[in-house]
């Protein structure tokens, strides 16, 4: 069975709440894999499909960005542990990603796409 792409935000939120609010990416992934409630198996989280490519890492990193945008975690910084905000500590992870939050995320990614498209168009016309 192959990995199915999906949002890992709820699983990250659950893991961080279980751990105590601050953890490394490695600790979060291990907690996600060990907790059946997250909906991810050990193979989902750690199985490589190529020499170094783990499909879950893609979903994990995008979900970290989205959790930061929504204010559940401190904005992730390279080499630093991930930390919950007060909102993240107080929230019910099972209710993660309301319709409003999903709309905010979709709007963010659409704006990023539009900016990238405009940048590429201006670079192409400059050549």
C-alpha positions as CSV (number, residue, x, y, z in Angstrom):
1,X,0.0,0.0,0.0
2,X,1.4,3.4,-0.9
3,X,1.3,6.6,1.2
4,X,-1.7,8.8,0.6
5,X,-1.0,12.5,0.9
6,X,-3.0,14.3,3.6
7,X,-2.7,17.2,6.1
8,X,-0.7,16.3,9.1
9,X,-1.7,19.3,11.2
10,X,-4.0,17.5,13.6
11,X,-1.4,14.8,14.2
12,X,1.3,17.4,14.9
13,X,-1.0,19.3,17.2
14,X,-1.9,16.0,19.1
15,X,1.8,15.0,19.3
16,X,2.9,18.4,20.7
17,X,0.1,18.4,23.2
18,X,1.0,14.9,24.4
19,X,4.7,15.7,24.6
20,X,4.2,18.9,26.6
21,X,4.3,21.7,24.0
22,X,7.9,21.8,22.8
23,X,9.7,19.1,20.8
24,X,12.0,18.4,17.9
25,X,10.7,17.4,14.5
26,X,12.1,13.9,15.1
27,X,10.3,13.6,18.5
28,X,7.0,14.8,16.9
29,X,7.3,12.3,14.1
30,X,8.0,9.5,16.5
31,X,4.9,10.4,18.6
32,X,2.8,10.6,15.5
33,X,3.9,7.1,14.4
34,X,3.4,5.7,17.9
35,X,-0.1,7.1,18.4
36,X,-2.9,5.4,16.6
37,X,-5.2,8.4,17.2
38,X,-3.2,10.4,14.7
39,X,-4.3,8.3,11.7
40,X,-0.7,7.7,10.6
41,X,1.2,4.4,10.8
42,X,4.9,4.0,11.5
43,X,5.4,3.2,7.8
44,X,3.5,6.3,6.7
45,X,5.8,8.5,8.8
46,X,9.2,6.8,8.1
47,X,9.0,4.7,5.0
48,X,11.3,5.9,2.2
49,X,10.2,5.5,-1.4
50,X,13.5,6.5,-2.9
51,X,17.0,6.7,-1.5
52,X,16.2,9.6,0.9
53,X,12.6,10.6,0.0
54,X,9.9,10.1,2.7
55,X,6.5,11.3,1.3
56,X,5.3,12.1,4.8
57,X,8.0,14.7,5.2
58,X,6.3,16.8,2.5
59,X,3.0,16.8,4.3
60,X,4.7,17.3,7.7
61,X,6.6,20.4,6.5
62,X,3.5,22.0,4.8
63,X,1.4,21.3,7.9
64,X,4.0,23.0,10.2
65,X,3.8,26.1,8.0
66,X,0.0,26.1,8.1
67,X,0.0,25.6,11.9
68,X,2.3,28.6,12.2
69,X,0.1,30.7,9.9
70,X,-3.0,29.8,12.0
71,X,-1.2,30.6,15.3
72,X,-1.1,27.1,16.8
73,X,2.7,27.0,16.9
74,X,5.5,29.5,16.9
75,X,6.7,30.1,13.4
76,X,9.1,27.2,12.7
77,X,12.8,28.1,12.5
78,X,15.5,25.8,11.0
79,X,17.3,23.9,13.7
80,X,15.0,24.9,16.5
81,X,12.3,22.8,18.4
82,X,8.7,23.3,17.5
83,X,6.7,25.1,20.3
84,X,2.9,25.4,20.8
85,X,1.5,28.9,21.3
86,X,-1.2,29.5,24.0
87,X,-3.8,28.9,21.2
88,X,-2.2,25.5,20.4
89,X,-2.0,24.5,24.1
90,X,-5.7,25.4,24.7
91,X,-7.2,24.0,21.5
92,X,-8.9,20.7,21.0
93,X,-6.9,18.9,18.4
94,X,-9.9,16.9,17.2
95,X,-11.5,20.2,16.1
96,X,-8.4,21.3,14.1
97,X,-9.0,22.9,10.7
98,X,-12.3,24.5,10.9
99,X,-13.9,25.8,7.6
100,X,-12.6,29.3,8.4
101,X,-9.1,28.0,9.0
102,X,-9.1,25.9,5.8
103,X,-10.2,29.0,3.9
104,X,-7.4,31.1,5.4
105,X,-4.9,28.4,4.4
106,X,-6.3,28.1,0.9
107,X,-6.1,31.9,0.5
108,X,-2.5,32.0,1.7
109,X,-1.4,29.3,-0.8
110,X,-3.3,31.0,-3.6
111,X,-1.6,34.3,-2.9
112,X,1.8,32.5,-2.9
113,X,1.0,30.9,-6.2
114,X,-0.2,34.2,-7.8
115,X,3.0,35.9,-6.6
116,X,5.2,33.1,-8.0
117,X,3.3,33.2,-11.3
118,X,3.7,37.0,-11.6
119,X,7.4,36.7,-10.8
120,X,7.9,34.0,-13.4
121,X,6.0,36.0,-16.0
122,X,8.0,39.2,-15.4
123,X,11.3,37.2,-15.6
124,X,10.2,35.6,-18.9
125,X,9.2,39.0,-20.4
126,X,12.5,40.5,-19.3
127,X,14.5,38.0,-21.4
